[in-house]
Amino acid sequence: MAKRSDKSAKVVMKVLFYLLCIAMGLWVGTYVASSTEGGYGNLILYLIGGVAAVLLALLVQIIIHELGHMLAGLAGGWRFLAFRVLSVMLVRSGCKLRLTNFNIPGTAGQCLMSPPERPAAECRLTLYNAGGFAANIILAIVALALFVACHDGMGFFAQAFVLSLVATGLVLALQNGVPMVVGGTPNDGLNIRLLRRDPSSARHFVGMLRCNALTMQGVRLKDMPDDIFALDDGDDRRSSLVQGTMFARLCRALDALDLDAAQSEADALAALGDDLPAIYAGELHREQLFLSLVMRGGGGEAERLYDKHLRDYLKAMSAWQLSSLRVMYAYALLHDRDEQAAAELRARFDRKAAGYFSPADAESERDLMRLVDERRADGAQSGHEPSAGVDG
Protein backbone atom coordinates (compact mmCIF):
# COMPACT_ATOMS: atom_id res chain seq x y z
CA MET A 1 0.00 0.00 0.00
CA ALA A 2 2.75 2.45 0.97
CA LYS A 3 4.82 1.62 -2.12
CA ARG A 4 1.83 2.09 -4.42
CA SER A 5 1.13 5.44 -2.76
CA ASP A 6 4.75 6.46 -3.29
CA LYS A 7 4.56 5.58 -7.01
CA SER A 8 1.33 7.57 -7.38
CA ALA A 9 2.94 10.54 -5.65
CA LYS A 10 5.90 10.40 -8.04
CA VAL A 11 3.55 10.45 -11.03
CA VAL A 12 1.63 13.41 -9.59
CA MET A 13 4.84 15.33 -8.89
CA LYS A 14 6.21 14.64 -12.38
CA VAL A 15 2.97 15.86 -13.97
CA LEU A 16 3.03 19.02 -11.85
CA PHE A 17 6.69 19.63 -12.69
CA TYR A 18 6.11 19.22 -16.43
CA LEU A 19 3.06 21.48 -16.28
CA LEU A 20 5.17 24.09 -14.49
CA CYS A 21 7.87 23.83 -17.18
CA ILE A 22 5.29 24.11 -19.98
CA ALA A 23 3.63 27.10 -18.32
CA MET A 24 6.99 28.83 -17.85
CA GLY A 25 7.96 28.12 -21.46
CA LEU A 26 4.68 29.50 -22.79
CA TRP A 27 4.96 32.56 -20.59
CA VAL A 28 8.57 33.24 -21.64
CA GLY A 29 7.63 32.82 -25.30
CA THR A 30 4.70 35.18 -24.95
CA TYR A 31 6.82 37.72 -23.06
CA VAL A 32 9.59 37.66 -25.66
CA ALA A 33 7.15 37.87 -28.56
CA SER A 34 5.52 40.95 -27.09
CA SER A 35 8.76 42.61 -26.00
CA THR A 36 10.11 45.45 -28.09
CA GLU A 37 13.52 45.34 -26.42
CA GLY A 38 15.11 42.04 -27.28
CA GLY A 39 12.83 40.02 -29.53
CA TYR A 40 13.64 36.39 -30.20
CA GLY A 41 17.39 37.06 -30.35
CA ASN A 42 17.48 37.04 -26.54
CA LEU A 43 15.26 33.98 -26.12
CA ILE A 44 18.06 31.89 -24.56
CA LEU A 45 18.86 34.60 -22.04
CA TYR A 46 15.20 34.89 -21.14
CA LEU A 47 14.94 31.11 -20.74
CA ILE A 48 18.02 31.03 -18.51
CA GLY A 49 16.56 33.87 -16.45
CA GLY A 50 13.22 32.05 -16.21
CA VAL A 51 14.87 28.83 -15.01
CA ALA A 52 16.92 30.79 -12.46
CA ALA A 53 13.76 32.49 -11.23
CA VAL A 54 12.01 29.13 -10.79
CA LEU A 55 14.96 27.64 -8.86
CA LEU A 56 15.29 30.69 -6.62
CA ALA A 57 11.54 30.72 -5.96
CA LEU A 58 11.62 27.02 -5.14
CA LEU A 59 14.43 27.57 -2.63
CA VAL A 60 12.48 30.43 -1.03
CA GLN A 61 9.33 28.29 -0.80
CA ILE A 62 11.30 25.42 0.79
CA ILE A 63 12.63 27.80 3.45
CA ILE A 64 9.14 29.25 3.97
CA HIS A 65 7.71 25.73 4.31
CA GLU A 66 10.12 24.84 7.11
CA LEU A 67 9.65 28.23 8.76
CA GLY A 68 5.92 27.53 8.68
CA HIS A 69 6.48 24.34 10.68
CA MET A 70 8.74 26.19 13.09
CA LEU A 71 6.34 29.09 13.69
CA ALA A 72 3.39 26.71 14.09
CA GLY A 73 5.40 24.71 16.61
CA LEU A 74 6.49 27.78 18.55
CA ALA A 75 2.86 28.96 18.63
CA GLY A 76 1.94 25.65 20.27
CA GLY A 77 4.69 25.90 22.89
CA TRP A 78 7.17 23.67 21.08
CA ARG A 79 10.97 23.99 21.35
CA PHE A 80 13.30 24.46 18.38
CA LEU A 81 15.85 21.68 17.71
CA ALA A 82 17.13 21.90 14.14
CA PHE A 83 16.40 23.53 10.81
CA ARG A 84 17.66 22.09 7.50
CA VAL A 85 17.46 23.38 3.93
CA LEU A 86 18.98 21.02 1.34
CA SER A 87 22.14 19.76 3.11
CA VAL A 88 22.77 22.78 5.36
CA MET A 89 21.52 22.17 8.89
CA LEU A 90 21.28 24.58 11.83
CA VAL A 91 21.31 22.60 15.07
CA ARG A 92 20.58 23.75 18.61
CA SER A 93 23.19 22.50 21.09
CA GLY A 94 22.20 23.62 24.58
CA CYS A 95 22.00 27.41 24.38
CA LYS A 96 24.11 27.62 21.22
CA LEU A 97 23.42 27.15 17.52
CA ARG A 98 25.84 25.41 15.15
CA LEU A 99 25.93 24.72 11.42
CA THR A 100 26.52 21.23 10.07
CA ASN A 101 25.86 19.18 6.94
CA PHE A 102 23.21 16.50 6.75
CA ASN A 103 20.70 15.34 4.20
CA ILE A 104 17.93 12.80 3.70
CA PRO A 105 17.64 11.87 0.01
CA GLY A 106 14.18 12.68 -1.27
CA THR A 107 13.68 15.59 1.14
CA ALA A 108 14.62 19.21 0.51
CA GLY A 109 14.24 20.49 4.05
CA GLN A 110 13.41 19.60 7.62
CA CYS A 111 12.40 21.34 10.83
CA LEU A 112 12.83 19.40 14.07
CA MET A 113 10.88 20.60 17.09
CA SER A 114 10.30 19.19 20.56
CA PRO A 115 6.66 19.18 21.75
CA PRO A 116 5.78 20.46 25.22
CA GLU A 117 5.46 18.09 28.15
CA ARG A 118 1.71 17.63 27.79
CA PRO A 119 -0.53 14.74 26.76
CA ALA A 120 -0.22 14.09 23.03
CA ALA A 121 -3.83 15.22 22.44
CA GLU A 122 -2.92 18.69 23.75
CA CYS A 123 0.21 19.24 21.64
CA ARG A 124 -1.56 20.83 18.64
CA LEU A 125 -0.12 18.27 16.22
CA THR A 126 -2.39 19.25 13.33
CA LEU A 127 -1.21 22.86 13.57
CA TYR A 128 2.43 21.74 13.50
CA ASN A 129 1.95 19.46 10.48
CA ALA A 130 -0.16 21.99 8.57
CA GLY A 131 2.17 24.90 9.24
CA GLY A 132 4.46 24.10 6.33
CA PHE A 133 2.02 23.86 3.44
CA ALA A 134 -0.14 26.65 4.91
CA ALA A 135 2.90 28.95 4.74
CA ASN A 136 3.45 27.96 1.07
CA ILE A 137 -0.16 28.83 0.25
CA ILE A 138 0.03 32.18 2.05
CA LEU A 139 3.21 33.20 0.22
CA ALA A 140 1.71 32.07 -3.11
CA ILE A 141 -1.38 34.25 -2.51
CA VAL A 142 0.76 37.25 -1.52
CA ALA A 143 2.95 36.79 -4.61
CA LEU A 144 -0.10 36.55 -6.87
CA ALA A 145 -1.57 39.73 -5.40
CA LEU A 146 1.78 41.49 -5.87
CA PHE A 147 1.93 40.40 -9.52
CA VAL A 148 -1.61 41.55 -10.26
CA ALA A 149 -1.01 44.93 -8.62
CA CYS A 150 2.52 45.69 -9.83
CA HIS A 151 3.39 43.57 -12.87
CA ASP A 152 3.43 46.58 -15.24
CA GLY A 153 6.32 48.08 -13.30
CA MET A 154 8.30 44.84 -13.04
CA GLY A 155 11.08 43.65 -15.31
CA PHE A 156 11.22 40.19 -16.80
CA PHE A 157 13.13 38.50 -13.96
CA ALA A 158 10.97 40.08 -11.26
CA GLN A 159 7.81 38.92 -13.03
CA ALA A 160 9.24 35.42 -13.53
CA PHE A 161 10.31 35.21 -9.89
CA VAL A 162 6.96 36.35 -8.49
CA LEU A 163 5.00 34.02 -10.78
CA SER A 164 7.36 31.18 -9.83
CA LEU A 165 6.63 31.86 -6.16
CA VAL A 166 2.97 31.31 -6.98
CA ALA A 167 3.56 28.13 -8.99
CA THR A 168 6.14 26.49 -6.69
CA GLY A 169 4.09 27.42 -3.63
CA LEU A 170 1.06 25.61 -5.03
CA VAL A 171 3.18 22.61 -6.05
CA LEU A 172 4.72 22.30 -2.57
CA ALA A 173 1.32 22.82 -0.93
CA LEU A 174 -0.12 19.95 -2.98
CA GLN A 175 2.97 17.78 -2.45
CA ASN A 176 2.81 18.20 1.31
CA GLY A 177 -0.87 18.83 1.95
CA VAL A 178 -2.50 16.07 -0.11
CA PRO A 179 -2.11 12.85 1.93
CA MET A 180 0.45 10.59 0.23
CA VAL A 181 3.91 9.07 0.52
CA VAL A 182 6.52 11.29 -1.16
CA GLY A 183 10.08 10.09 -1.72
CA GLY A 184 9.39 7.09 0.49
CA THR A 185 8.30 9.31 3.40
CA PRO A 186 4.71 10.03 4.57
CA ASN A 187 3.98 13.71 4.02
CA ASP A 188 2.37 16.23 6.36
CA GLY A 189 -1.11 15.65 4.97
CA LEU A 190 -0.84 11.91 5.52
CA ASN A 191 0.35 12.50 9.08
CA ILE A 192 -2.72 14.66 9.71
CA ARG A 193 -5.01 11.98 8.27
CA LEU A 194 -3.40 9.26 10.39
CA LEU A 195 -3.64 11.37 13.54
CA ARG A 196 -7.35 12.00 12.96
CA ARG A 197 -8.15 8.42 11.98
CA ASP A 198 -6.23 6.82 14.84
CA PRO A 199 -5.86 9.03 17.93
CA SER A 200 -3.40 6.52 19.44
CA SER A 201 -0.97 7.45 16.64
CA ALA A 202 -0.52 10.83 18.34
CA ARG A 203 1.34 9.13 21.18
CA HIS A 204 3.80 7.60 18.72
CA PHE A 205 4.23 10.85 16.79
CA VAL A 206 4.97 12.79 19.97
CA GLY A 207 7.14 9.97 21.28
CA MET A 208 9.41 10.08 18.23
CA LEU A 209 9.64 13.87 18.41
CA ARG A 210 10.70 13.61 22.06
CA CYS A 211 13.13 10.88 21.06
CA ASN A 212 14.67 13.33 18.56
CA ALA A 213 14.89 15.98 21.25
CA LEU A 214 16.70 13.69 23.68
CA THR A 215 19.06 12.56 20.93
CA MET A 216 19.95 16.17 20.13
CA GLN A 217 20.65 16.65 23.85
CA GLY A 218 23.20 13.82 23.71
CA VAL A 219 21.06 11.01 25.18
CA ARG A 220 21.43 7.65 23.46
CA LEU A 221 18.44 5.51 22.56
CA LYS A 222 19.36 2.78 25.04
CA ASP A 223 19.28 5.33 27.89
CA MET A 224 15.89 6.86 27.07
CA PRO A 225 12.69 6.08 29.05
CA ASP A 226 10.98 2.84 28.05
CA ASP A 227 7.57 4.48 27.65
CA ILE A 228 8.74 6.38 24.55
CA PHE A 229 9.07 3.05 22.72
CA ALA A 230 6.02 1.27 24.13
CA LEU A 231 3.69 -0.58 21.74
CA ASP A 232 0.13 -1.54 22.66
CA ASP A 233 -1.81 -4.47 21.22
CA GLY A 234 -4.36 -2.09 19.75
CA ASP A 235 -1.79 0.00 17.83
CA ASP A 236 -2.26 -0.12 14.07
CA ARG A 237 1.05 -1.45 12.70
CA ARG A 238 0.06 -0.24 9.21
CA SER A 239 0.28 3.38 10.39
CA SER A 240 3.59 4.99 9.44
CA LEU A 241 3.53 6.82 12.79
CA VAL A 242 3.45 3.51 14.67
CA GLN A 243 6.08 2.13 12.31
CA GLY A 244 8.35 4.99 13.34
CA THR A 245 8.24 3.67 16.90
CA MET A 246 8.82 0.13 15.66
CA PHE A 247 11.93 1.16 13.79
CA ALA A 248 13.15 3.17 16.79
CA ARG A 249 12.83 -0.03 18.86
CA LEU A 250 15.11 -1.78 16.37
CA CYS A 251 17.66 1.04 16.56
CA ARG A 252 17.44 1.03 20.36
CA ALA A 253 18.17 -2.70 20.53
CA LEU A 254 21.19 -2.18 18.26
CA ASP A 255 22.35 0.70 20.45
CA ALA A 256 22.21 -1.64 23.46
CA LEU A 257 24.03 -4.35 21.44
CA ASP A 258 21.08 -6.65 22.12
CA LEU A 259 21.25 -8.49 18.81
CA ASP A 260 18.53 -11.02 19.56
CA ALA A 261 16.07 -8.24 20.41
CA ALA A 262 17.16 -6.34 17.29
CA GLN A 263 16.48 -9.40 15.15
CA SER A 264 13.03 -9.75 16.69
CA GLU A 265 12.22 -6.10 15.95
CA ALA A 266 13.52 -6.46 12.39
CA ASP A 267 11.32 -9.52 11.84
CA ALA A 268 8.26 -7.60 13.08
CA LEU A 269 8.94 -4.80 10.59
CA ALA A 270 9.62 -7.22 7.74
CA ALA A 271 6.24 -8.87 8.37
CA LEU A 272 4.55 -5.61 7.33
CA GLY A 273 5.63 -6.12 3.70
CA ASP A 274 4.27 -3.46 1.32
CA ASP A 275 2.68 -1.54 4.20
CA LEU A 276 6.18 -0.29 5.07
CA PRO A 277 7.09 3.08 3.45
CA ALA A 278 10.18 3.03 1.25
CA ILE A 279 12.29 5.01 3.72
CA TYR A 280 11.70 2.43 6.46
CA ALA A 281 12.07 -0.47 4.02
CA GLY A 282 15.51 0.77 2.99
CA GLU A 283 16.60 1.25 6.60
CA LEU A 284 15.23 -2.17 7.55
CA HIS A 285 17.06 -3.98 4.74
CA ARG A 286 20.27 -2.27 5.82
CA GLU A 287 19.96 -3.50 9.39
CA GLN A 288 18.89 -6.98 8.29
CA LEU A 289 22.16 -7.23 6.39
CA PHE A 290 24.09 -5.98 9.41
CA LEU A 291 22.47 -8.52 11.72
CA SER A 292 23.19 -11.30 9.24
CA LEU A 293 26.87 -10.29 9.18
CA VAL A 294 27.47 -9.93 12.92
CA MET A 295 25.20 -12.76 14.11
CA ARG A 296 25.59 -15.40 11.40
CA GLY A 297 28.70 -14.41 9.52
CA GLY A 298 26.77 -13.39 6.43
CA GLY A 299 27.56 -15.99 3.78
CA GLY A 300 24.85 -16.68 1.23
CA GLU A 301 22.24 -14.85 3.30
CA ALA A 302 24.27 -11.65 3.21
CA GLU A 303 24.82 -11.97 -0.55
CA ARG A 304 21.07 -12.32 -1.06
CA LEU A 305 20.33 -9.30 1.11
CA TYR A 306 23.05 -7.16 -0.46
CA ASP A 307 21.30 -6.88 -3.82
CA LYS A 308 21.62 -4.02 -6.30
CA HIS A 309 18.77 -2.07 -4.70
CA LEU A 310 20.45 -2.13 -1.29
CA ARG A 311 23.86 -1.37 -2.78
CA ASP A 312 22.46 1.73 -4.47
CA TYR A 313 20.62 2.73 -1.31
CA LEU A 314 23.73 2.44 0.88
CA LYS A 315 25.86 4.27 -1.66
CA ALA A 316 23.42 7.18 -1.72
CA MET A 317 22.89 7.30 2.04
CA SER A 318 26.57 6.84 2.97
CA ALA A 319 27.27 10.40 1.83
CA TRP A 320 25.37 11.59 4.93
CA GLN A 321 24.64 8.63 7.17
CA LEU A 322 27.02 6.88 9.57
CA SER A 323 24.84 3.75 9.78
CA SER A 324 25.18 3.08 6.05
CA LEU A 325 28.96 3.44 6.24
CA ARG A 326 28.93 1.04 9.21
CA VAL A 327 27.06 -1.65 7.26
CA MET A 328 29.29 -1.22 4.20
CA TYR A 329 32.30 -1.56 6.50
CA ALA A 330 30.86 -4.72 8.07
CA TYR A 331 30.26 -6.28 4.66
CA ALA A 332 33.78 -5.45 3.44
CA LEU A 333 35.40 -6.78 6.61
CA LEU A 334 33.25 -9.79 7.56
CA HIS A 335 32.06 -11.02 4.18
CA ASP A 336 34.56 -9.87 1.55
CA ARG A 337 37.53 -9.94 3.94
CA ASP A 338 38.79 -6.90 2.03
CA GLU A 339 41.02 -5.10 4.53
CA GLN A 340 41.85 -2.24 2.14
CA ALA A 341 38.22 -1.46 1.31
CA ALA A 342 37.34 -1.73 5.00
CA ALA A 343 40.15 0.68 5.94
CA GLU A 344 38.89 3.25 3.41
CA LEU A 345 35.35 2.95 4.76
CA ARG A 346 36.65 3.25 8.33
CA ALA A 347 38.47 6.45 7.40
CA ARG A 348 35.30 7.87 5.83
CA PHE A 349 33.33 6.88 8.92
CA ASP A 350 35.80 8.54 11.31
CA ARG A 351 35.85 11.79 9.34
CA LYS A 352 32.07 11.98 9.24
CA ALA A 353 31.60 10.94 12.88
CA ALA A 354 33.93 13.72 14.06
CA GLY A 355 31.48 16.43 12.97
CA TYR A 356 28.21 14.50 12.91
CA PHE A 357 25.07 16.51 13.65
CA SER A 358 24.10 14.07 16.45
CA PRO A 359 26.96 13.16 18.82
CA ALA A 360 24.74 10.56 20.54
CA ASP A 361 24.15 8.73 17.26
CA ALA A 362 27.85 8.97 16.42
CA GLU A 363 28.80 7.30 19.72
CA SER A 364 26.26 4.55 19.16
CA GLU A 365 27.65 3.90 15.68
CA ARG A 366 31.19 3.76 17.05
CA ASP A 367 30.10 1.00 19.44
CA LEU A 368 28.62 -0.97 16.54
CA MET A 369 31.83 -0.50 14.55
CA ARG A 370 33.76 -1.94 17.50
CA LEU A 371 31.35 -4.89 17.48
CA VAL A 372 32.25 -5.51 13.84
CA ASP A 373 35.95 -5.39 14.72
CA GLU A 374 35.37 -7.90 17.52
CA ARG A 375 33.55 -10.25 15.16
CA ARG A 376 36.43 -9.99 12.70
CA ALA A 377 38.96 -10.73 15.45
CA ASP A 378 36.90 -13.70 16.67
CA GLY A 379 36.77 -15.09 13.14
CA ALA A 380 40.50 -14.61 12.63
CA GLN A 381 41.33 -16.42 15.88
CA SER A 382 39.05 -19.37 15.20
CA GLY A 383 39.81 -19.58 11.50
CA HIS A 384 36.06 -19.52 10.77
CA GLU A 385 33.43 -16.98 9.83
CA PRO A 386 31.87 -15.04 12.74
CA SER A 387 29.10 -17.09 14.31
CA ALA A 388 25.92 -16.50 16.27
CA GLY A 389 25.96 -13.30 18.25
CA VAL A 390 25.29 -12.77 21.95
CA ASP A 391 23.63 -9.91 23.71
CA GLY A 392 25.90 -7.02 24.56
N, C-alpha and C positions, 0 to 999 in steps of 0.2 A: 504493500500500500504506500509506504513512504517513498520507495524508489519510483513508483509510477507517478506520484505527486511531484517528485523532483524532475522527472522527464517532462511533465506537463508544464512546470514552471520554466524550464529552459526554453521550451517552444514559445511560451508567452513572451519571455524576455527577448528572444531573438526577433519575434514579430514586432515588438515595440521598438527595438533598436533599429530594425530596417525601416520601419515607418518614420522614425525620427530622422534617419539619414535621407530618405526620400523627401520628407518635408523640408529639410534644410537645403537639399539640392534644388528643389523647386523654388524655394524662397530666394536663394542666391541667384539662380538664373533670372528670375523675375526682377530682382534688384538691379542686376547688371544690365539687363535689357532696357530698363527704364532710366538708367543713370546716364547723364550727359558728360560725366567726367572721364570715365575710363573705358566704357564700352566693353566688348568681348575680349579686347586685348589684355585686360587685367583679370580675366576669369580665374586663372590659377591662383593669383594672389587673393582674390575674394574667397575662393574655396579654402585656401590655407587659413585665412582669417576666420572663416566660418567654423572650420574644424577646431581651431584653437579656442574659439568662443564656447563651443560645446564642451570641450574638455575642462576648461576653466569653470564653466557653470556647473558641470558635474561634480568637480572637486568642492565647490562652494556648497552644493546641496548635500554632499556627503557630510561635510563639517556641520552644516545646519541640522542634519538628521541626528547626529550624535549629540549635538548641543541640546536638541529637543528632548532626548532621553535624559540628559543630565539635569536640565531645568525642571522637567516633570518629576524626577526623583527628588531633587532638592525641595520642591514644593510639597512633597509628601513626607519630608523629614529624613530623606535618605542621605547617605554619606558618600562623597566622591572617592573613588579608588584609582581609576585609570581611564585614560582617554586616548584612543588610537585612530589615526587616519592613515590609510594605506599601511606602511610598515613603521611609521613613526609613532611611538607610544609615550605618553606622559603618565608617569606612575607616581602615586602618593606613597612616600615612605616616611611614616611618622608625621612630623610637621613639615616635612620638606617634599619638594617635587623634583623628579629627575626624568631625563629623557633616555629612552632606550629604543631598541629595534625589535619588533616582533610582528608576526603576520599570521593570519589564518587563511590559507588559500580559499578563494570563493567568497571572501568577505572584504569589503573596502574600508570598514571602520568598526569601532567597538567602543562602548561606554560602559565601564564597570562601576556599579554602585552597590553600597551595602544598605539593606533595608533597616528600618528602626527596630528596636527590640519590642515588637508588638506581635500579637497573633497575626498569622498570615492574612486572614480576612480583613485586617485593618491596615494593611501596608500599601493600599492604593496601587495594586499591581497593574490594573488596566490602564491607569493614567501613565505609569512608567512605560509600558509597552507601546502605548499609542503616541507618546510624546514625539517619537522620531518622525513617523510619517505625517503627523499633524503639523509639525514644523515645516516639512517639505511643501505641504499644501498651502500653508500660510504664505511662505516666501513666493510660491508660484503665483498666488493671487495678487500679492503686492507687485511682483514683476510685471504681470499682465496689466494691472492698473497703470503702472508707470509707463509702459509701452503705449497704451491707448492715449494717455494724456500728453506724452512728450516725444513721440516717435519722430515728429517732423523736425525737431531740433537735434536729433541724434545722428551720429555718423554710422557707417556700415557696421563697424565692430561693436559699437554700443548697442545697436539694434539687435545684432546677432546674439550678443551676450544676454541681453534681457529676455529675448524670446527663448534662448536655450535654458535660462533659469526656469521658465514656465514649463518647457517640455521635459527637462530632466527631473524637475520637481514632481510632475505628474507620474513619470515613469517610476521613480523611487517610491512614491506614495503607493502606487499599485503593487510594486514588487514587495513592499514590506507590509502593506495594509491588507491586501487580499490573502486570506489564509492559504498557505502552501509551503512546501519545502523548497528552499532556494539554495543552490550550491551545496546540497546535502544537509543543510541546517534549517530547522523550522523557523519561519519568520515571525515577526511581531504579531501579525494578524492571527497566525495559527496558535501562538501562545495565548492570545486573548480568548480564542474559541475554546481551547483546551481548559483554560481556567474557569470559563463559564459553564462548560459542559460537565466538568468534574472538579468540584470545589476542593477535593483532597489534593489535586495537583498543585494547589497554591502552596501547600506545605513543602512540597518538593522543590518548587521554583524558589521559594524563599530560602530553603535549606541550602541549595547550591549557591545562591548569592552570598549567603553568610559563610559558606565554605570558601568562596573566592576571597572574601574579606579577611578571613583568618589566614589564608595562604599569603596574601599580600602583607600581612603583619608578621610573617616569618614562621607561622605555625604549620607543621607538617600534618598531612592527612591522618596519619596513625595516632597523632596526639589530640585530635579534635574530639568533641563530645559525640558519643554514640548516637544520640537522638537525631543528629543531622542526617545520618545515613539509614535511619530506620525505614523498613518497608512493612506495610500492613497487608493482610490477606486480601483486603478489598481494593487495593491500589490497582489501577488499570495499567498493566505492563505495556500496552500498546501506545500509551501516551508518551510523547517524547520528553515531557517534563519528569515523569517517573523514570524513564530510561536514563536521564541524566544522573539521577541518584544511583541507579544500578551500575552505571559505568564508574561513578565515583567510588562505589564499594569495591570494584575491581582494582582501581588505582590505590585505594587505601590498603587493601590486602597486599599488594605489591610493595607499597611503602613499608609495611611491617615485615616484609620478607616471608609472609605466610603464603607459600606457594600453593598449598592444597586449597586454601580458602579462595585464592585468586583463580584457580582453575574452576572451582565451583561457580564463582561469579561469572566467569567467561562462558561457561556452559549455559547458564541461565540467559545471558544475552544472546548467545548463538541460537537458542531455541526460539527467539522471536522472529527469525528469518527476515522476510521482506518488510516486516513492520518496523525494522530498525533503520533510521535515517542514515544516509550515506556517510555522514561525518562520524557517527558512532560505529558503523560497520567497518570503516577503514581503521579506526582506533582499535576495535576489537580484534581484527585480523592481525594487526601488529602485535598485540599482546599474546594472542594465541601462538604465534610463531615464537615469541620470547619464552613462553612457558614450555613449549615443546623442546627448545634448545637447552634450557637450564634444568628441566626436570627429567627429560627422557633422551637427552643427547641429540635431538633433532632427527638425523637420518632421513629416511624416506618421507616421514611425516612433515619434517621441516621443508623438504624440497617441494612437497605438494602445496604447503601453505605459502611458500615464497614464490608465488606465480607472478606473471608479468604485471597484473593489476597492482599487487602489493609492492612490487619493486618500484613501479612508477609512483605510487603513493608515498613510499618512504623517501624516494629521491626528492620529491617535491617538498615534503614536510621537513626533511632534514636541514633545509636551509634556515629554518626557524626553530625547530623543535628538538630538544635534547632527547626525548624518548625515542624518536625515530633513529637518531644517531646511535643510541644505546642498542637498539635491536639490530641495526646493520653491523655494529661492532660484534655483537654476540654471534651473528651468523658467520662473519668472517673468521672469528677466533674458534668457535666451537664446532662449526660444520665444515667450513672450507679449510680450516687450519692454516690460513693465510696470514702469517705474522706481519708482513709488510702492509697489507691492506688494513689489518686491525690497528696497526700503529698510526696510520694516517687518519683513520676514523677517531682514534683516541685523541689525537692532537686537535682535530676539529671540535670534538666534544669539549675538551678542556678550554679551548679558546672561547667557545660559546658560553660555557658554564660560568666563566669568570665574570661576564657582564650580563647574565641572564636576568630577565625582568622579574622573576620570582626566585629569590634565594632559597626558599623552602623547597620548591620543586627541584632546584639544582642539587641541593644536598641529598634529596631522595634519589635522584638519578645517579649520583655518585655512588651511593650505597649499592644500587643495582649493578653498576659497572664493576664494583668490587666483587659482587656475587658471581658475575661472569668470569672474572679473573680466577676466583676460587674454583669454579667448575673446570676451568682450563687446567689449573694446577693439579686438581684431583685426577683428571683424565691423563695428564702426563705422568703422574706417579704410578698409576695403576696400569698404564699402557692400553686403556680402553676409553671409549667415549664416555662423557659424563652420564651418570645414571640418575635414578629417581631422586628428586629433591626432598629436602626436609624443611620443616618450618624454621624460620629464622628466630 
